[in-house]
Amino acid sequence: MNSKASAPGKIILFGEHFVVYGTKAILCAINKRITVSVEKTLENNILIDSSVGNLKSEPDKSLNEIDFQLRPFYFLADMMIKKYNPKFGLKIRVDSEIPLGVGLGSSSACCVAAAAAISGIFAKKSKDEILEIAIEAEKTIFPNTSGADCTVCTYGGLIKYDKKNGHSKILSKPNFHLAIANSKIKHSTKEVVSKVKQFKEKNEEKFSNLCKEESNIIEDVLICLKKNDLLEIGKNIMKNQEYLEAIGISNEKLQDMIKIANQSSFGAKITGAGGGGCIFALTDAENIQSTLKKLKEQNYDCFSAEIDYKGLDTF
C-alpha cells in the first residue's frame, strides 16, 4: 500500500513582524506544492529521500540525532510506528515546487503533506486531525510556531491570524495573480526577528504608531478582498512595504526588486522575515507577464502564482 499527499506553499500578504506585537496578519496559500509519497518497506527502518537530505534510520531515535530539516518527517513516521506497531518500515519521498528557506511556506507544506501521507498508510484522518499533527511536527523545527502557516497550507485560500484570537478563514475569494521573485539572499528569521525587537525597544512610540497603521491597512484590505479591489489592495501593499523598511528589514536588493515590480503591478512588498528571501507583486491576468518580464530582464529569479483554494490534497 502506498500513500501520497500534497500541500500548497504560502505567502504572507500583510502583517509580518507586526503580528508578533498584536496586529493581524493575512496569509495566502499559493499554487506551488510539496508532494510527499510514502510506501511500506520490508526493513523496519525509516527512509527519507528529499532535496534537503536523505536518511536511513531505525525508529525510536532522539530527534537531536536527526538532521534539522528532516526532523518533521522522522517525527511523524516514528510517531505512527509507535502508535500502530507495524511489521514494516516506511520510505518517504519529498518532491517540491517551492524554493526552500525563502519564506514561501516550504516547511509548513512539508509538515502538512507528510502528516497526511504518513498517517494515510495506517488510517484515514480528517483535515482537522492532520493539521493537529502537522503543527506538532513543525514544532520540531520551529518550537514557537503559531500554527498559522500549517493552517493555510491545510485549508488553502486566505486566513487571518492574530495572537489573541488565533486563525480564521477569510471567506472572500478574490481573483489575483502574484509575481514572486527570489533575492537569493540567505537570512536567519531568528536574527531578523531579534533586530525588529531591538528597533521596537529603541523606538517605542514610532513602533506603536506603525502597529496602529498596520492594523488600519489590514482592516481596509479585508474589505477590499470582498470587492476584489486590486488597486486599493496594491496601495496598501506599498504602504506595508514602507513600514517594513522603517523597521529595518529591507535592503538595497529587495528594494530594487520592488521598484522594478511596481512599474507594472498594483504593488509589491517583502513577504516573510525580510533581510533576504522573496518579494511578491500583486497583479491580474493582464499585467502578470509584463511584471515577470521586467524582473527577468534584470536577471531576477521569479515565477507566477495564484491563490490555491484547494489546500491539502490526498491521493
HELIX and SHEET records of a PDB file:
HELIX    1   1 PHE A   18  TYR A   21  5                                   4    
HELIX    2   2 LEU A   63  GLU A   65  5                                   3    
HELIX    3   3 PHE A   68  LEU A   70  5                                   3    
HELIX    4   4 ARG A   71  TYR A   84  1                                  14    
HELIX    5   5 SER A  106  GLY A  120  1                                  15    
HELIX    6   6 LYS A  127  GLU A  138  1                                  12    
HELIX    7   7 ALA A  148  TYR A  155  1                                   8    
HELIX    8   8 THR A  189  LYS A  202  1                                  14    
HELIX    9   9 GLU A  204  LYS A  227  1                                  24    
HELIX   10  10 LEU A  230  ALA A  246  1                                  17    
HELIX   11  11 GLU A  252  ASN A  262  1                                  11    
HELIX   12  12 ILE A  288  GLU A  297  1                                  10    
SHEET    1   A 6 GLY A  53  SER A  57  0                                        
SHEET    2   A 6 ILE A  46  SER A  50 -1                                        
SHEET    3   A 6 GLY A  89  SER A  96  1                                        
SHEET    4   A 6 ALA A  25  THR A  41 -1                                        
SHEET    5   A 6 ASN A   2  PHE A  14 -1                                        
SHEET    6   A 6 ASP A 313  THR A 314 -1                                        
SHEET    1   B 6 GLY A  53  SER A  57  0                                        
SHEET    2   B 6 ILE A  46  SER A  50 -1                                        
SHEET    3   B 6 GLY A  89  SER A  96  1                                        
SHEET    4   B 6 ALA A  25  THR A  41 -1                                        
SHEET    5   B 6 LEU A 158  ASP A 162 -1                                        
SHEET    6   B 6 GLY A 166  ILE A 170 -1                                        
SHEET    1   C 4 GLY A 267  THR A 271  0                                        
SHEET    2   C 4 CYS A 278  THR A 283 -1                                        
SHEET    3   C 4 HIS A 177  ASN A 182 -1                                        
SHEET    4   C 4 ASP A 301  GLU A 306 -1                                        
END                                                                             
